[in-house]
Amino acid sequence: MNLPDAAPGRVLLAEPSTLVSTVVSRVLGGAGHRVAMAADAAEVLAVLRDGGADMLITAWEIPGVADAGELCRTIRADAALTATPVIVLTAHGDTSGLVAALHAGADDHVAKPFVPEELVARVAAAMRIVRLERERSAVMEELRAREAAHREMAHEQASLRRVAATVASARTPEEVFSLVAREVAGLLGCEGGGVARFDGDAAVLVGAHSAEEGFESWVGMPLDLAEHWVTADVLRTGAPARLDDYGDGATEHARRSSVAAPIRVGGRLWGTVGAVSTRPEGLPDGTESRLGRFAELVSLAIANAQTRHEIAEMALRDPLTGLHNRRAFEEQLGRRVAHALRHDAPLAMVILDIDHFKSVNDTHGHQVGDMVLIEVAHRLARVSREEEPIARLGGEEFVWLLPGADAAEAVLAAERARAAVGGEPFPEVGTVTISAGVTDLSCGKDATGLYRLADLALYGAKADGRNRVEAWTAERATS
């Protein structure tokens, strides 16, 4: 069974943010979809039960329910709505909420801020399922066959949710590939499953599952395309393929049937997902078409697994300044402190704070305040080295780690930063100054102490008149 092309549909959007809802409406409207708004969970359920929408896009937090997970469970518990596709909009880094939503019945997720093309592609995939379900209902004489297809799709969706949950849990691509191999074997009732990646005219197994001990397949196994004919057929044609009767019936783990379907990432043929049966009766007719549908839908999870590092990096960036955020800083701090203690190496920290920043916002407005934050971040980045992580902790506070530096060297670095920020006026604001607190690992002893003493030094710098650098040194600690 092949999925029909996606057609424009009716999308119900539950998103409290006016900005996000406006952007989503414009993006999907430009793709031909009709977008309706729902103010709360009750309105979502009313519109869906009245048949007013084909699918739902919802924020994690909406009025009327504890979260999107509760709404998904309500939708999945309603026999009339159970097949309604649900996409949850999540914030970057909100892994726990995302996994909870997927386990509650969400079909997919899009992380904010989202890429418009990605959102359109995900909605298109959901609309293909919607259209197929409509045709199943419309053709009454094929009701039994369509119901069977619907059950197959439900199993596929359950598999896809598990795969999506694994991707969202920040697992490695290898874990995702092996899960896909296991899911496809279970979905088709086969003894073995695998994900292969093409490398020119060759292929290598990047995900493998076997339900039979001794069945020869392992991650990293090169596939000889002269022997793996079904994989070679996909590489040659770009279409699902099957092979029956390998002619090796004398072997203990004789392959009776195998199927493979293409995986495309970024519009290009990336590899295959396949399954092997050793049963004498082989695989049922139409298995390759079913696998083709699953491969089409799982391709997005494969792409997500491949780009997980990039997504994780985005989640560690402050969206306003582009610097690392608090979460990234805390991860860096733990690693850097452990490394310094292990190698008896110096490590210093500088905490910086923009002086009188509240008056900037009060006098000139938050938009100008944001521009000041961005420019301060740029100036701080210019005086820091690549190996010296600098992050925005929140508000007008920044932190700077200096591996290999002691407190005296960090004071000099902080003075350079103070000069860089205060040496040139800011548009609309004029002169902006910063205060800084400095300490090193000889005083702080560990990550918590390092941060605490640098913060105390910053407090002293601000108490002594601001626009200055204060150091917490071993001499000060004993005085």
Order of alpha helices (4+ residues) and beta strands (2+ residues): beta-alpha-beta-alpha-beta-alpha-beta-alpha-beta-alpha-alpha-alpha-beta-beta-beta-alpha-beta-beta-beta-alpha-alpha-alpha-beta-alpha-alpha-beta-beta-alpha-beta-alpha-alpha-beta-alpha
